[in-house]
Amino acid sequence: MRFLVFQHIDIEHPGIFRDFFAADRIAWDAIELDAGEKIPALDAYDALWVMGGPMDVWEEEQHPWLRAEKAAIREAVRDRRMPYMGLCLGHQLLAAALGGKVGKAAQAEVGILDVELTEAGRRDVLFDGIADRFKALQWHGGEVAEPPRDAVVLAQSPLCRVQAMRVGACAYSLQYHTELTPATVAQWGEVPAYACSLDQTLGQGALPRLDAEARRHMPDFNRDSRRLYDNFMRQSGLRQRLVA
């Protein structure tokens, strides 16, 4: 089994999910789009994972590769019905590729904040074993203003009404970050765009505080990541194929 991963900055990778891929002996190819790497044919892959990044989905003039990425996401989800997981920018790209609307949020979400499942989210297999309300790392200034017409909204927060969604049977995306490792916050804090949004939202010198808070919550983050991964693999049919 082989997964395709779209990355938009080298330090924003699948994080803890790399351990889960390895345990399942899933090979994966990371395509670094911001570095000019080309998107391969999708027929060689069993799932598409799309990670976060400091750019916005509407910045096609600055990042022309966004057009090809959206087209590939559309092909994967609409035409091929591939299992899909998008995180942060990957969540917004799914919405934009499928006809939803993405724009600048009225207020940025940065920090360890509450996320709550909707009624649909409580019933969805993806969140089996995960609390109806939980803490998650947020670090974004854009948002899905209108999800695609056929999307189901699975989670929300006070500042963002589309924190998670599903399109079809096995295309999922999350606005919040669940891929965290102990190194994540410190590494992201070195990215100028992320550092700027952190200081603007939480005040100068917030990085050590955010890092410490994330580390306190890390066992819960990683536990829920494991459950979410297992649920995704089961719902998508990939688990059944692995054990067949």
N, C-alpha and C positions, 0 to 999 in steps of 0.2 A: 504494500500500500504506500502511496506517495501523495503528499500534500504540497500545494503551491502556496507560498506566502508572499504577499506584496508588502514591502517595507518602504518607508518614506524618509527614514533616517536610520543610520546603522545601529544606534543604541535602543531603538524602539522595535524590539523583536518579540517573539512569542513568550519570552520570559519563562515563568514556571511551567507553561505548557510544553516547553522543550523536553522537560523531564518525563512528562506523560507520553509524548510522542516516542521517546526513546524506550520507555518501558513496554510500549506496544509494538516496538520495532517498525515504526512508521518513518519512512524516509521523508525529508522535506527539502524543498528548494526555495531559498529566499531570493526574490528578485528585488534589487535595490533600485527602485524607479527614479529616485532623486539623483542617482549616479549615472543615469542613462541606460541602465540595463533594459533589454527588450523583453516583452511579455511572450512566453513560449506558447505553443499550441496547448489548449486546455485538455485535449483528449488523453494526455499522458497522466492526468491527475485525478485523484479521488475526492478532493475537497479543496476549497479555496479559503484561506485565512487572510484578512486584510487588517493591517495594524494601524497605529496612530502616526501622527506627525505634526510638525509645527505649521504646515501650510493649511490653507482653507480650500474647500472643494470648488469654490468659484474663482480661484486664482489661476485660471487656465493660461492667461497671458504670461505670467511669471513662470508657470510650470506646465508647459504644453503637454507633457506626458499624462496629465490628468484626463485628457480626452480619451486616450487609448485605454487608460485604466477603467474609466467608467464603461466604455464599450465592452471590455473584457468581463467586468462584473455583470453587466446586462446579459451577455452571452452565457456566462456560468449559471446565473440564477434563473433567467427566463427561458433560455433555449435548452440548456443542458440539465436543469434542475439539480445542479451540483449542491452538495452540502456546503454551506457558507457560514463563516464566523467573522464578523467585523467588530473591531474595538476602536472606540473614539472616532478618529477620522474614518476608519473603516465602516463605522455605523453611519456616519453622514454620507459617505460615498455610496453606500447601498441605497439610501433614500434618494440621492441625486440621480443615480443611474437609472432608477426605476420610476421616475416621474414625480417624486416628492419635492419639497422645497426645503432648502437649507440656507440659513442666514446667520448673521451675527446675533448672538444672544443679548437680551436687554441687560443682563448682568452675568459676568463670567462666573463659572463654578470652579473653584480651586480649593482643595483641602480634603479632609476626611469628612464626608457628609452623608446624610441619610438618603437611602433609596428605598422606595416602597413598591411592591408588586401591585399591579392592577388585578381586578377579578380574573381577567384572562391570563395574567401571569401566574396567578395561584393555581390555575388549572393546567398550565403548560408543562410538558415533560421537562423542559430545560431547567426549571427551577424546583424540581422534586428534591426534597430534603434541605432546601434553602429557606431561611426565615422569610416571612412576609415583609419584614422591614429589617434592613441591615445597613452597616456602614460600608462606604466604598470610597476609593480615591477618585476625585474629579480634578481635571486639569484641562479645561476647554473654554473657549470664548465663542465658538459657533454652536449651533444647535439645529436639530431637525424641527423646522417650523411646521411643516405638514408632511406626515408620512406618506408613502405611496398609497394609492387608492385601496389596494388589497392587503395592506399591512395590518397586523394586529399589534397594538401597543401593549407591552408586557410589564413595564415598570415606569415609574415617574419619580420626580423629586419636586420640592417646592419651587425651584427655579427652572426646571426643565421637564416638560410634560411627556417627552419621549426619551426615556432612559434605556429602554430595551424594546425591541420589536422582532416580529417574525413575519417572513413573507413565504407563503407556500408551506410545505411540510418541514423543510429543514434548512432554510436560510435565516440565520439569526444575527442580530447585532446589538451591541451594548455601547451606550455613551460613556459609561464609567469604565475604569480600569480594573481588571481582575487578573491580569497576568503578572502581578508584582512579585519581585524577589527582594531580598534585603538590600540589594544594590540599586534598585530602580530609582528611588526618589533622588538620591545624591547624584546619579548619572544624569537624570533629566534636568536637575537644577543647574547643570553646566551648559545647557542649551540656551542661548540668549533669549529667544522668544519665550521659552518657558520661565526663565528666571524673571523676565520682565512682568509677565502676567502674575507670577507668584508674589512679587513685591507690590504690585499695584493692588492686588486683592487682599493679601494678608499682612502687608506692611514690610518694610525693609528688614532684612535679617530673618525672614520666616523659614528659610530652608532647613536649618537644624531642627526647628520645632516640628515641622512637617515630617521630616525624616524620622524623628523620635516617635511621633505619634503613629506613623505608618508601621514602624517596627513593633510597637505595642499590639497593633491589630493584625500583624502578619500571620499568626497561626489561624485566625478566623478567615483572613483573605485566602490563604492557601487551601484551607479546608473547603471553602465554597468553590474555589477554582477547580479542585478535584471533582467535586460533585457536578459542577456545570459541564466539565469535560466529559465525564462518564455519561451524563444525560444527553449531551449532544451526540456522542458516538452511538448511543442506543437509538435515539429518535431518528437519526439520519440513516440507520441501517448499517453503518460502518462497523459497529461492534460485532454484529452478526456475521459480517463478512470476514472479520479477523479470526473468529473462532471456528468458522466453517471448515 
